[in-house]
Amino acid sequence: MQGAAVLILVVEDDQLVRDLVTDALSDGGFTTEVSVSGEDAVKLLLSDATKYRALITDINLFGTVDGWQVGHRARE
C-alpha cells in the first residue's frame, strides 16, 4: 500500500497501553484512530467501517460492549 495511509482503529480504555500501541503503530508508518470504549468503537464502525484496514482491541473494556462484540461488528 505504498503511498496510501493505512488507518487502524485502536480500541483501548487504558491510557498507558493505548499510547504504547498508537506510538508503535505510528513508528511503523500506520495512521491510527482511537476509541476508548466499545460503544464508541461500534459508532465509528457504523459510520464508515470501510475506512479501517485493521482493528486492534482490548477484550475487557469498560462499559457494556466488550472487545469481542466490537470485533464481531467489524466483521459485519
N, C-alpha and C positions, 0 to 999 in steps of 0.2 A: 504494500500500500504506500509505496514511496510517493511523497508529495501530498498525501492526504492525511488529515488528522484522524487518529483512531480515538474515539470517545468511549470511555469506560465508566459505567455507573458503579460507584463505590457506596455501599450501604453499611455504615458502622456507627454505633452510638457512643463508642469510647473515643474521646478526642485524641489521646496519645496514639492509639492504633490507627485511627483514621489519618492522622498526619503522617505516620510512618508509611502507610500504604500509598497515599497520594504522592508523597515525596519520591518513593521508589518508582512508581509508575511514571512520574514526570521525568525522572532521571533516565528512564528507558525510552523517552520520546512520546509517551502517551498523554492524552488530554483526559482529565477526569471531571466528572460531575459528582457531587457528594450529596447523599441523603443521610440524615441521622435517625430515621425511623422507617419501619416497613411501610407504614401508611403513606408517608411522603414518597417513598420509592415507587409504590404502586401508582400514585398520581402521576409521577414523571413518566413511568412506562406507558400509562394510558394516554398521555398527551402526545407522545411520539416515540414509541418503542423502537422504531427502525433507525433512529439516530445513534443508538448504542451498539457497539460491536461486541461488548463483553459486559458481564456483571460480576462484581465481587461483593459478597455479602457475608456479614456475620450471621450465624444461625440464631443465636439468642439475643434478640433485640427487645428493647423496652417497648411496651405497647401491646396491641392485640394482633399485629401481623408480624410473624417471625420470618427469618431468612428463607426457610423452606417455601413459605407461601409467596414470598417475593420471587423466588426462582420459578415457581410454577406459573405465576402471572407473566413473567418474562418469556417463558416458553410459549404461552398462548399467543 
